[in-house]
Amino acid sequence: MLAQCAGTDLDRAAMTYIALALDKMVNYNAIQVRWHASREVVAGVFDRHNFSFYWSYAEMAPVITSNGYGWVLGNTGKALGELIGLLGQASDGGLQFSPPRPKPPIHITCASADSLPIEDASVDCVVMDPPYYDNVMYAELSDFFYVWLKRTAGLLYPDLFIGHLTDKDREAVANAAKFAGQKGGAKNLAGRDYQRRMASIFKEQRRVLKPDGIMTVMFTHKAAGAWDALAAGLIDAGFTITASWPVNTEAESSLHIREKSAARSTIFLVCRVRETVPANAESRYWEEVEPTVRQAVRAKVKEFQEAGIGGIDLYLACFGPALQVFTEAWPLTRGTARPQPKTKQRDLFEEFDPYAVRPEDALEAARREVKQWRMEQLATVKRQHHLGALTEWYVLAWDAFRAPRFPADEALKLARVVGLDFDQDVKKKVCEVKGDDVILWDSVTRHRNGSLGHVSAECMLDTLHWAAKTAREQNTGAAQSLIESAHLIGDPTLLTALEALLNVLPPGVASAGRKKPDANLAGAANDFEALERLRKLAFAETVPAPKIPEQIPLELPALAEDEDESAD
């Protein structure tokens, strides 16, 4: 039967695409499929890149006109047509307004990136979109499709489906589950494993690249540890980053980023083979290179911001220029030993070297420069006053991540940038730690947890949170009286803090009866509304209206119409 149906290459190709179409059908007919109420359509299993649990599920009718099998086959054909067009292999049957492009030979192979069946120094350009550290466990998710493809396409290409399931042992991802229970910490060991595998892959790309060849790597991750691992892998393989470009690759409404601290941009890193450094060459010191790193970031941050890049993406975009200077200056060492950090080492097998330099050092320098730039932008330049460290941390956390929940590792690094000890000065004062994440507290939550300080000039965040809480629970006039009683109504530092906080907190909009937003996000939006009413009442002439950021507008219960009148 198979020999009769797949007698020619064209037959085998057609059956392969039918197998892919059947997999698409399975993606829309499983117990993890949901009904997309606003669009009134069935949403596939992997619209969130995970195995989400649902109490009920939807199904796609398989044999209805314009739906089911007809729809998946049509979508598969559409995707195939677009790929053919991109490769310059489109049919000449239509109208041609430009001369046809030459049809170069194309060879497609299925092989591991660390062992390519390609000759040495034979490739002009490598374009790579590697796994983004621990974002997606591709092999685990691929099992959903693999078991079906094995029963369809596996009959045509049995060599590609030898394994019972997908190969997870050689996958280049930071999968902490693979190291659960091992000494050294599962997360640390997973990070080391990712760096080692990516270095092996990059070394293989260096082998096949011509001496003047170029490699472009696409990467993004909100955690600096992921960038440190990737950059270390590039350096170990002998590459230098010569340019970087941030590209917006995620839609604002994407479920992967909506109401999350996820990055919207992908950074394209242009890499070339690093020239061999003579063994007797003088060492370069990080203390000499760091100012150049900061200068490179300062030169780019304004350009990126004017191009519409903000939030965590602004930090990520500046990682590129920082790593470019860092890799061009490699190898590096410290002139002065650094103290051993309080946190645990990356794993038990890595000894602490006080003179060692890592890509993370360049990333921290970039963060400091972006932090300074953003604080200058969030308050009126003519009235710059230094905010307290805790107020700065809170403002910068909202400005960078635009969500109440973000990685705890990044919270610790941000605390270091503003000169705070996260465990002593930040944790359980303005946020809590849950698992690997930090959750920011709003004014009411801080008061409920007993971490809201006094109304004074000592900490403007405490003062403004007291004002927000008072305005939310009583009225705006009571909040004004609270600040007046502390003799802070004209304090320039309070005005700066109020302006900065209003420029980063998420604004709220009247509810349209949809699903309630995240409680922590709603609390922050309620603080914004309370402080904005206070600004209009008491500081309209001294604090400008907030520049509404790109935060997600939240639907909140409509405010009482007479609330502001009762404050007079």
C-alpha positions as CSV (number, residue, x, y, z in Angstrom):
1,M,0.0,0.0,0.0
2,L,2.8,2.4,1.0
3,A,4.8,1.6,-2.1
4,Q,1.8,2.3,-4.3
5,C,0.9,5.6,-2.7
6,A,4.5,6.9,-2.4
7,G,6.1,5.7,-5.6
8,T,7.6,9.0,-6.6
9,D,9.3,11.9,-4.8
10,L,6.2,14.0,-5.4
11,D,3.9,11.4,-3.8
12,R,6.2,11.2,-0.8
13,A,6.2,15.0,-0.5
14,A,2.4,15.2,-0.7
15,M,2.0,12.5,2.0
16,T,4.5,14.4,4.2
17,Y,2.5,17.6,4.1
18,I,-0.7,15.6,4.8
19,A,1.0,14.2,7.9
20,L,1.8,17.8,9.0
21,A,-1.8,18.8,8.4
22,L,-3.0,15.9,10.5
23,D,-0.7,17.0,13.3
24,K,-2.3,20.5,13.0
25,M,-5.7,18.8,13.3
26,V,-4.6,17.1,16.5
27,N,-3.5,20.4,17.9
28,Y,-7.1,21.6,17.6
29,N,-8.7,18.4,18.9
30,A,-7.3,17.6,22.3
31,I,-8.5,17.9,25.9
32,Q,-6.2,20.9,26.3
33,V,-7.9,22.8,23.5
34,R,-9.9,25.8,24.7
35,W,-12.7,28.0,23.3
36,H,-11.5,31.6,22.6
37,A,-14.6,33.5,23.7
38,S,-13.8,37.0,22.3
39,R,-12.9,35.6,18.9
40,E,-15.4,32.8,19.0
41,V,-12.9,30.2,17.6
42,V,-11.1,27.2,18.9
43,A,-7.6,27.9,20.2
44,G,-4.9,25.3,19.8
45,V,-3.1,23.5,22.5
46,F,0.1,25.4,22.2
47,D,-1.1,29.0,22.0
48,R,0.8,29.5,25.3
49,H,3.8,27.2,24.6
50,N,3.0,24.9,27.5
51,F,0.6,22.1,28.6
52,S,-2.0,24.3,30.3
53,F,-4.8,22.5,32.2
54,Y,-8.4,23.4,31.5
55,W,-11.5,22.3,33.3
56,S,-13.4,21.9,30.0
57,Y,-12.3,21.8,26.4
58,A,-13.4,22.6,22.9
59,E,-13.2,20.5,19.7
60,M,-13.0,21.3,16.0
61,A,-15.6,19.5,13.8
62,P,-13.4,17.5,11.3
63,V,-15.7,17.4,8.2
64,I,-17.5,20.8,8.0
65,T,-17.0,23.0,5.0
66,S,-14.3,25.6,5.6
67,N,-13.4,23.9,8.8
68,G,-11.8,20.7,10.0
69,Y,-9.6,18.8,7.5
70,G,-10.3,21.3,4.8
71,W,-9.0,24.1,7.0
72,V,-5.8,22.4,8.2
73,L,-5.0,21.2,4.6
74,G,-5.5,24.8,3.3
75,N,-3.3,26.3,6.1
76,T,-0.6,23.8,5.4
77,G,-0.8,24.6,1.6
78,K,-0.7,28.3,2.4
79,A,2.4,28.0,4.6
80,L,4.1,25.9,1.9
81,G,3.3,28.5,-0.8
82,E,4.8,31.3,1.4
83,L,8.0,29.2,1.9
84,I,8.3,28.5,-1.8
85,G,8.0,32.2,-2.5
86,L,10.6,33.2,0.1
87,L,13.0,30.7,-1.6
88,G,12.5,32.2,-5.0
89,Q,11.0,29.0,-6.3
90,A,7.5,30.4,-7.1
91,S,5.6,29.4,-10.2
92,D,5.9,31.6,-13.3
93,G,2.2,31.3,-14.0
94,G,1.2,34.7,-12.5
95,L,2.0,38.2,-13.6
96,Q,5.7,39.1,-13.1
97,F,6.6,42.7,-12.4
98,S,10.3,42.0,-11.8
99,P,12.7,39.5,-13.4
100,P,12.7,36.1,-11.8
101,R,15.3,35.5,-9.2
102,P,17.9,32.7,-9.9
103,K,17.0,29.4,-8.3
104,P,19.9,28.4,-6.1
105,P,20.4,24.8,-5.1
106,I,18.9,24.1,-1.7
107,H,19.9,21.3,0.6
108,I,17.9,20.5,3.8
109,T,19.3,18.1,6.4
110,C,18.2,17.0,9.8
111,A,21.3,16.9,12.1
112,S,22.5,18.1,15.4
113,A,24.0,21.6,15.4
114,D,27.1,20.4,17.2
115,S,27.9,17.8,14.5
116,L,27.1,19.1,11.0
117,P,27.7,17.0,7.9
118,I,29.5,20.1,6.3
119,E,33.1,20.6,5.2
120,D,35.5,22.8,7.1
121,A,35.6,26.6,6.1
122,S,32.9,26.1,3.5
123,V,30.0,28.4,4.7
124,D,29.7,32.1,4.2
125,C,26.9,32.8,6.6
126,V,25.2,31.1,9.6
127,V,21.8,32.3,10.8
128,M,20.8,30.8,14.1
129,D,17.8,31.1,16.3
130,P,18.8,28.9,19.3
131,P,16.6,28.0,22.3
132,Y,16.2,30.9,24.6
133,Y,17.7,29.3,27.7
134,D,14.8,28.0,29.9
135,N,11.9,29.7,28.0
136,V,10.5,26.7,26.2
137,M,11.2,23.0,26.7
138,Y,10.9,22.1,23.0
139,A,11.6,18.4,23.2
140,E,9.0,17.8,25.9
141,L,6.4,19.8,24.0
142,S,7.3,18.1,20.7
143,D,6.3,14.7,22.1
144,F,2.7,15.8,21.5
145,F,3.3,15.8,17.8
146,Y,6.1,13.2,17.6
147,V,3.9,10.3,18.5
148,W,1.5,11.1,15.7
149,L,4.2,11.9,13.1
150,K,5.8,8.6,13.9
151,R,2.7,6.9,12.7
152,T,2.4,8.9,9.5
153,A,5.6,10.6,8.3
154,G,7.5,7.9,10.2
155,L,6.4,5.3,7.6
156,L,8.1,7.4,4.9
157,Y,11.2,8.5,6.9
158,P,11.8,5.8,9.5
159,D,15.4,6.9,10.2
160,L,14.0,10.2,11.7
161,F,11.7,8.4,14.1
162,I,13.9,5.7,15.6
163,G,13.5,6.9,19.2
164,H,10.4,6.1,21.3
165,L,10.1,9.8,22.0
166,T,12.1,12.9,21.2
167,D,15.7,13.1,22.3
168,K,15.8,15.3,25.5
169,D,19.3,14.4,26.6
170,R,21.1,16.4,23.9
171,E,18.7,19.3,23.8
172,A,20.4,22.7,24.3
173,V,18.0,24.2,26.9
174,A,18.4,25.0,30.6
175,N,16.0,22.3,31.9
176,A,16.3,22.2,35.7
177,A,14.1,19.1,35.8
178,K,17.0,17.1,34.3
179,F,19.1,17.9,37.4
180,A,16.5,17.7,40.1
181,G,18.0,16.4,43.4
182,Q,21.6,16.7,42.3
183,K,24.3,18.5,44.4
184,G,25.0,22.0,43.2
185,G,21.5,23.1,42.6
186,A,19.3,22.0,39.7
187,K,19.0,25.6,38.3
188,N,22.7,26.2,38.4
189,L,23.6,22.9,36.8
190,A,21.0,23.5,34.1
191,G,22.6,26.9,33.3
192,R,26.0,25.3,33.1
193,D,24.7,22.6,30.8
194,Y,23.1,25.1,28.5
195,Q,26.4,27.2,28.3
196,R,28.4,24.0,27.6
197,R,26.1,22.8,24.9
198,M,25.8,26.3,23.2
199,A,29.6,26.6,23.3
200,S,29.9,23.2,21.5
201,I,27.3,24.4,18.9
202,F,29.2,27.6,18.4
203,K,32.5,25.8,18.0
204,E,30.9,23.7,15.2
205,Q,29.7,26.8,13.5
206,R,33.2,28.2,13.7
207,R,34.5,25.1,12.1
208,V,32.3,25.3,9.0
209,L,32.5,29.1,8.6
210,K,35.0,30.6,6.2
211,P,37.6,32.8,7.8
212,D,35.7,35.9,6.7
213,G,32.3,34.3,7.4
214,I,29.6,35.8,9.6
215,M,27.2,34.3,12.1
216,T,23.9,36.0,13.2
217,V,22.4,34.8,16.5
218,M,18.9,35.7,17.5
219,F,18.3,35.8,21.2
220,T,16.2,37.3,24.0
221,H,15.6,36.6,27.6
222,K,14.6,38.8,30.5
223,A,17.1,37.1,32.9
224,A,20.7,38.2,32.7
225,G,21.9,34.7,33.6
226,A,20.7,33.5,30.2
227,W,22.7,36.3,28.4
228,D,25.7,35.5,30.5
229,A,25.5,31.8,29.5
230,L,25.1,32.6,25.8
231,A,27.8,35.2,25.7
232,A,30.2,32.9,27.6
233,G,29.5,30.2,25.0
234,L,30.3,32.6,22.2
235,I,33.6,33.6,23.8
236,D,34.6,30.0,24.5
237,A,34.0,29.2,20.9
238,G,36.2,32.0,19.7
239,F,33.6,34.6,18.5
240,T,33.4,38.3,18.9
241,I,30.1,40.3,18.7
242,T,30.6,43.0,16.1
243,A,27.1,44.5,16.0
244,S,23.6,44.1,17.5
245,W,20.1,45.0,16.4
246,P,16.9,44.9,18.5
247,V,13.9,43.8,16.5
248,N,10.3,43.8,17.8
249,T,9.1,40.3,17.3
250,E,6.1,39.9,19.6
251,A,2.6,41.4,19.1
252,E,1.2,43.5,22.0
253,S,-1.8,41.1,22.4
254,S,0.3,37.9,22.4
255,L,-0.6,35.5,25.2
256,H,3.1,34.9,25.7
257,I,3.6,38.5,26.9
258,R,0.2,39.8,27.9
259,E,0.1,40.9,31.6
260,K,3.6,39.4,32.0
261,S,7.1,40.8,32.3
262,A,8.1,39.2,29.0
263,A,10.3,40.8,26.4
264,R,8.8,41.9,23.2
265,S,12.1,42.3,21.3
266,T,14.6,39.8,19.9
267,I,18.3,40.9,19.7
268,F,20.2,40.0,16.6
269,L,23.9,39.5,17.4
270,V,26.3,39.7,14.5
271,C,29.4,37.6,15.3
272,R,32.7,37.0,13.6
273,V,35.6,34.8,14.4
274,R,37.9,36.5,16.9
275,E,41.5,37.0,16.0
276,T,44.0,34.8,17.9
277,V,45.6,36.6,20.7
278,P,49.4,35.9,21.1
279,A,50.2,34.0,24.3
280,N,52.6,36.7,25.4
281,A,50.2,39.6,24.9
282,E,49.6,41.9,27.8
283,S,46.4,41.3,29.8
284,R,43.6,43.9,29.6
285,Y,41.9,44.9,32.8
286,W,38.2,45.1,33.3
287,E,38.6,48.4,35.2
288,E,40.0,49.9,32.0
289,V,37.3,48.5,29.7
290,E,34.2,49.2,31.9
291,P,34.1,52.9,31.1
292,T,34.1,52.1,27.4
293,V,31.2,49.6,27.9
294,R,29.2,52.3,29.7
295,Q,30.0,54.9,27.0
296,A,28.8,52.5,24.3
297,V,25.5,51.9,26.2
298,R,25.0,55.6,26.8
299,A,25.5,56.3,23.0
300,K,22.8,53.8,22.1
301,V,20.1,54.0,24.8
302,K,18.6,57.3,23.6
303,E,18.5,55.9,20.0
304,F,16.7,52.8,21.2
305,Q,14.2,54.7,23.3
306,E,13.4,57.1,20.4
307,A,12.8,54.0,18.3
308,G,10.0,53.0,20.6
309,I,11.9,50.5,22.7
310,G,11.0,50.6,26.4
311,G,10.7,48.5,29.6
312,I,12.8,45.4,29.9
313,D,13.4,45.6,26.1
314,L,15.5,48.8,26.6
315,Y,17.8,46.9,29.0
316,L,18.0,43.9,26.6
317,A,18.7,46.1,23.6
318,C,21.6,47.7,25.5
319,F,23.1,44.3,26.3
320,G,24.1,44.0,22.7
321,P,26.5,47.1,22.6
322,A,27.8,46.2,26.0
323,L,28.7,42.6,25.0
324,Q,30.2,43.9,21.7
325,V,32.8,46.0,23.6
326,F,33.3,43.2,26.1
327,T,34.0,40.5,23.5
328,E,36.2,42.8,21.4
329,A,38.4,43.4,24.5
330,W,38.5,39.7,25.5
331,P,40.5,38.2,27.2
332,L,40.1,40.2,30.4
333,T,41.1,40.0,34.0
334,R,40.5,42.2,37.1
335,G,43.2,44.4,38.4
336,T,41.7,44.4,41.8
337,A,40.2,41.3,43.5
338,R,36.5,41.4,44.1
339,P,35.0,40.1,47.4
340,Q,33.3,36.7,47.3
341,P,29.6,37.2,46.9
342,K,27.2,36.1,49.6
343,T,25.1,34.0,47.1
344,K,26.1,30.5,46.4
345,Q,28.5,29.6,43.6
346,R,27.1,28.6,40.2
347,D,27.7,25.0,41.2
348,L,29.9,22.9,43.4
349,F,32.5,22.3,40.6
350,E,33.2,26.0,40.0
351,E,35.7,27.6,42.3
352,F,35.5,31.3,43.1
353,D,38.1,33.3,41.3
354,P,38.3,36.9,42.6
355,Y,40.1,38.1,39.4
356,A,37.8,36.4,36.9
357,V,35.6,38.5,34.6
358,R,32.4,37.2,33.1
359,P,29.9,38.7,30.5
360,E,27.6,39.4,33.5
361,D,30.0,42.2,34.5
362,A,29.3,44.0,31.2
363,L,25.6,43.4,31.6
364,E,25.6,45.0,35.1
365,A,27.5,48.0,33.7
366,A,24.8,48.3,31.0
367,R,22.1,48.1,33.6
368,R,23.7,50.9,35.6
369,E,23.8,53.1,32.6
370,V,20.2,52.4,31.6
371,K,19.1,53.0,35.2
372,Q,20.7,56.4,35.2
373,W,19.3,57.3,31.9
374,R,15.7,56.2,32.8
375,M,15.7,58.0,36.1
376,E,16.6,61.2,34.2
377,Q,13.7,60.6,31.9
378,L,11.1,59.8,34.5
379,A,11.2,63.1,36.3
380,T,11.4,66.7,35.1
381,V,15.0,67.5,34.3
382,K,15.0,71.0,35.8
383,R,13.9,69.6,39.2
384,Q,16.2,66.6,39.6
385,H,16.4,65.4,43.1
386,H,18.0,62.2,44.3
387,L,15.3,59.7,45.4
388,G,16.0,57.2,48.1
389,A,17.4,53.9,47.1
390,L,14.2,52.0,47.9
391,T,12.1,54.4,46.0
392,E,14.5,54.2,43.0
393,W,14.3,50.4,43.1
394,Y,10.5,50.3,43.1
395,V,10.3,52.9,40.3
396,L,12.9,51.1,38.2
397,A,11.3,47.7,38.8
398,W,8.0,48.9,37.4
399,D,9.7,50.8,34.6
400,A,11.7,47.8,33.5
401,F,9.3,45.0,33.8
402,R,5.9,46.7,33.6
403,A,4.4,43.9,35.6
404,P,4.2,43.1,39.3
405,R,5.8,39.7,38.8
406,F,9.4,39.2,37.4
407,P,12.4,37.0,38.0
408,A,13.9,37.2,41.5
409,D,17.4,37.1,40.1
410,E,16.7,40.3,38.2
411,A,15.3,41.9,41.4
412,L,18.6,41.1,43.2
413,K,20.7,42.6,40.4
414,L,18.5,45.7,40.3
415,A,19.0,46.1,44.0
416,R,22.7,45.9,43.6
417,V,22.5,48.6,40.9
418,V,20.9,51.1,43.3
419,G,23.1,50.1,46.3
420,L,20.7,47.9,48.3
421,D,20.9,44.5,49.9
422,F,17.9,42.7,48.4
423,D,17.3,40.4,51.4
424,Q,17.6,43.1,54.0
425,D,16.4,46.3,52.3
426,V,13.8,45.2,49.7
427,K,12.4,41.7,50.4
428,K,9.3,41.8,52.6
429,K,9.3,45.6,52.5
430,V,8.0,46.3,49.0
431,C,7.7,42.8,47.6
432,E,7.6,39.1,48.3
433,V,9.4,36.1,46.7
434,K,7.4,33.2,45.4
435,G,9.5,30.5,43.8
436,D,11.9,32.0,41.3
437,D,9.8,35.3,41.0
438,V,9.3,38.5,42.9
439,I,5.9,40.0,43.3
440,L,5.6,43.8,43.9
441,W,3.3,45.0,46.6
442,D,0.9,48.0,46.2
443,S,0.1,50.4,49.1
444,V,-2.7,48.4,50.6
445,T,-0.8,45.1,50.5
446,R,2.2,46.8,52.1
447,H,0.0,48.1,54.9
448,R,-1.7,44.7,55.4
449,N,1.8,43.1,55.7
450,G,3.0,45.6,58.2
451,S,5.9,46.9,55.9
452,L,4.6,50.4,55.2
453,G,6.9,52.9,57.0
454,H,6.0,56.4,58.3
455,V,5.0,59.5,56.4
456,S,8.3,61.4,56.3
457,A,11.0,62.8,54.0
458,E,13.1,59.7,54.8
459,C,11.4,57.5,52.3
460,M,9.2,59.1,49.7
461,L,7.8,55.7,48.5
462,D,6.4,55.2,52.0
463,T,4.9,58.7,52.0
464,L,3.3,58.2,48.6
465,H,2.0,54.7,49.4
466,W,0.4,56.2,52.5
467,A,-1.2,58.9,50.4
468,A,-2.4,56.3,47.8
469,K,-3.9,54.0,50.5
470,T,-5.6,57.0,52.2
471,A,-7.1,58.2,48.9
472,R,-8.3,54.6,48.0
473,E,-9.9,54.0,51.4
474,Q,-11.1,57.5,52.3
475,N,-10.8,60.3,49.8
476,T,-8.3,62.5,47.9
477,G,-8.7,65.4,50.3
478,A,-7.6,63.1,53.3
479,A,-4.5,62.1,51.3
480,Q,-3.6,65.8,50.7
481,S,-4.1,66.6,54.4
482,L,-1.8,63.7,55.3
483,I,1.0,65.2,53.2
484,E,0.4,68.7,54.5
485,S,0.6,67.5,58.1
486,A,4.1,66.1,57.4
487,H,5.1,69.5,55.8
488,L,5.9,67.8,52.5
489,I,3.4,69.5,50.2
490,G,6.1,71.5,48.5
491,D,9.0,69.2,49.0
492,P,10.9,68.9,45.7
493,T,12.0,65.3,46.3
494,L,8.3,64.3,46.9
495,L,7.3,66.1,43.7
496,T,10.1,64.2,41.8
497,A,9.0,60.9,43.3
498,L,5.3,61.4,42.5
499,E,6.1,62.3,38.9
500,A,8.4,59.3,38.5
501,L,5.9,56.9,40.1
502,L,3.0,58.1,38.0
503,N,5.1,57.6,34.9
504,V,5.7,53.9,35.6
505,L,2.6,52.6,37.4
506,P,-0.1,50.9,35.1
507,P,-3.1,53.1,34.5
508,G,-6.6,51.7,34.8
509,V,-9.6,52.0,32.6
510,A,-13.3,51.5,33.4
511,S,-14.4,47.9,33.5
512,A,-16.4,46.5,30.5
513,G,-17.4,43.3,32.4
514,R,-14.5,41.1,31.2
515,K,-12.3,38.8,33.3
516,K,-10.7,40.4,36.3
517,P,-7.1,41.3,35.9
518,D,-4.3,39.9,38.2
519,A,-4.9,41.2,41.7
520,N,-1.4,42.5,42.1
521,L,-1.6,44.4,38.8
522,A,-5.0,45.8,39.8
523,G,-3.7,47.0,43.1
524,A,-0.9,48.9,41.3
525,A,-3.4,50.4,38.9
526,N,-5.6,51.5,41.9
527,D,-2.5,53.2,43.3
528,F,-2.0,55.0,40.0
529,E,-5.6,56.3,40.0
530,A,-5.4,57.5,43.6
531,L,-2.1,59.3,43.1
532,E,-3.3,60.8,39.8
533,R,-6.3,62.3,41.6
534,L,-4.0,63.6,44.3
535,R,-1.8,65.2,41.6
536,K,-4.8,66.9,40.0
537,L,-6.0,68.2,43.4
538,A,-2.8,69.3,45.1
539,F,0.1,69.3,42.5
540,A,-1.5,70.2,39.2
541,E,0.8,73.2,38.7
542,T,4.0,71.6,40.0
543,V,3.8,68.0,38.7
544,P,3.1,67.4,35.0
545,A,0.5,64.9,33.9
546,P,1.9,61.4,33.5
547,K,3.3,60.2,30.2
548,I,1.2,57.1,30.0
549,P,3.7,54.2,29.5
550,E,3.2,51.1,27.4
551,Q,1.8,49.2,30.4
552,I,-1.3,47.1,29.8
553,P,-4.4,49.2,30.5
554,L,-6.4,47.4,33.2
555,E,-10.1,47.2,33.5
556,L,-11.1,48.3,37.0
557,P,-14.4,48.8,38.7
558,A,-15.8,52.3,37.9
559,L,-15.0,54.9,40.5
560,A,-17.7,56.7,42.4
561,E,-18.5,59.9,40.5
562,D,-18.7,62.0,43.6
563,E,-15.4,60.9,45.2
564,D,-13.3,63.9,44.2
565,E,-16.1,66.3,45.1
566,S,-16.1,64.8,48.6
567,A,-12.4,65.7,48.9
568,D,-13.0,69.4,48.6
